[in-house]
């Protein structure tokens, strides 16, 4: 969860319950494995690791996000080229 906060510049702060529910579901589908790591001080921690299937699903999902981002960028460029000037300053 700390890593998600860090890589999103603290714009996404996950709810612990939602993250752990998602990780349990991913484990049920063999996308991650988990094991308890003993700590000398403080509480033990459960550590999750992506499986090969999990890496494949992650890559496929990120490719889909990239394609959607390209589509959104194209739509914004089209808007800017065709409508942005017309609506600025109270025009039609």
C-alpha positions as CSV (number, residue, x, y, z in Angstrom):
1,X,0.0,0.0,0.0
2,X,2.9,2.3,0.8
3,X,4.3,1.6,-2.7
4,X,1.0,2.5,-4.4
5,X,0.9,5.8,-2.5
6,X,4.5,6.5,-3.5
7,X,4.2,5.7,-7.2
8,X,0.9,7.7,-7.5
9,X,2.4,10.7,-5.8
10,X,-0.1,10.1,-3.0
11,X,-3.0,10.7,-5.3
12,X,-4.3,7.2,-4.7
13,X,-4.4,6.1,-1.1
14,X,-5.9,2.6,-1.0
15,X,-8.3,1.4,1.6
16,X,-6.6,-1.6,3.3
17,X,-9.7,-3.7,3.2
18,X,-10.1,-3.3,-0.5
19,X,-6.4,-4.1,-1.2
20,X,-6.4,-7.2,0.9
21,X,-9.7,-8.4,-0.6
22,X,-8.2,-8.0,-4.1
23,X,-5.0,-9.8,-3.1
24,X,-7.1,-12.7,-1.7
25,X,-9.0,-13.0,-4.9
26,X,-5.8,-12.8,-7.0
27,X,-4.4,-15.6,-4.8
28,X,-7.5,-17.7,-5.4
29,X,-6.9,-17.3,-9.2
30,X,-3.2,-18.2,-8.8
31,X,-2.1,-14.7,-9.9
32,X,-0.1,-14.2,-6.6
33,X,1.3,-16.3,-3.9
34,X,1.7,-15.2,-0.3
35,X,3.8,-16.1,2.7
36,X,4.2,-14.8,6.2
37,X,7.6,-13.2,7.0
38,X,8.7,-13.2,10.6
39,X,10.0,-9.9,11.9
40,X,12.2,-9.5,14.9
41,X,10.3,-6.5,16.1
42,X,6.7,-5.6,15.4
43,X,4.0,-7.7,13.7
44,X,4.8,-10.4,11.1
45,X,4.0,-9.4,7.6
46,X,2.3,-11.2,4.8
47,X,4.3,-10.8,1.6
48,X,2.7,-11.3,-1.9
49,X,4.5,-12.3,-5.0
50,X,3.2,-12.3,-8.6
51,X,3.2,-15.6,-10.3
52,X,4.0,-16.1,-14.0
53,X,0.2,-16.0,-14.7
54,X,0.0,-12.8,-12.6
55,X,2.7,-11.2,-14.6
56,X,0.9,-12.1,-17.9
57,X,-2.4,-10.6,-16.6
58,X,-0.6,-7.5,-15.4
59,X,1.1,-7.0,-18.8
60,X,-2.1,-7.5,-20.7
61,X,-3.9,-5.0,-18.4
62,X,-1.3,-2.4,-18.8
63,X,-1.3,-2.8,-22.6
64,X,-5.1,-2.2,-22.5
65,X,-4.5,0.9,-20.3
66,X,-1.9,2.2,-22.8
67,X,-4.3,1.8,-25.7
68,X,-7.1,3.6,-23.8
69,X,-4.7,6.4,-23.0
70,X,-3.7,6.7,-26.6
71,X,-7.4,6.9,-27.5
72,X,-8.0,9.6,-24.9
73,X,-4.9,11.6,-26.1
74,X,-6.3,11.4,-29.7
75,X,-9.7,12.6,-28.6
76,X,-8.2,15.5,-26.6
77,X,-6.1,16.5,-29.6
78,X,-9.1,16.4,-31.9
79,X,-11.1,18.6,-29.4
80,X,-8.2,21.1,-29.1
81,X,-7.9,21.3,-32.9
82,X,-11.6,21.6,-33.6
83,X,-13.4,23.1,-30.7
84,X,-11.0,24.6,-28.0
85,X,-10.5,28.0,-29.8
86,X,-14.2,28.3,-30.6
87,X,-15.4,27.9,-27.0
88,X,-12.7,30.2,-25.4
89,X,-13.8,33.7,-24.7
90,X,-17.5,33.0,-24.9
91,X,-17.7,32.0,-28.6
92,X,-19.9,29.2,-30.0
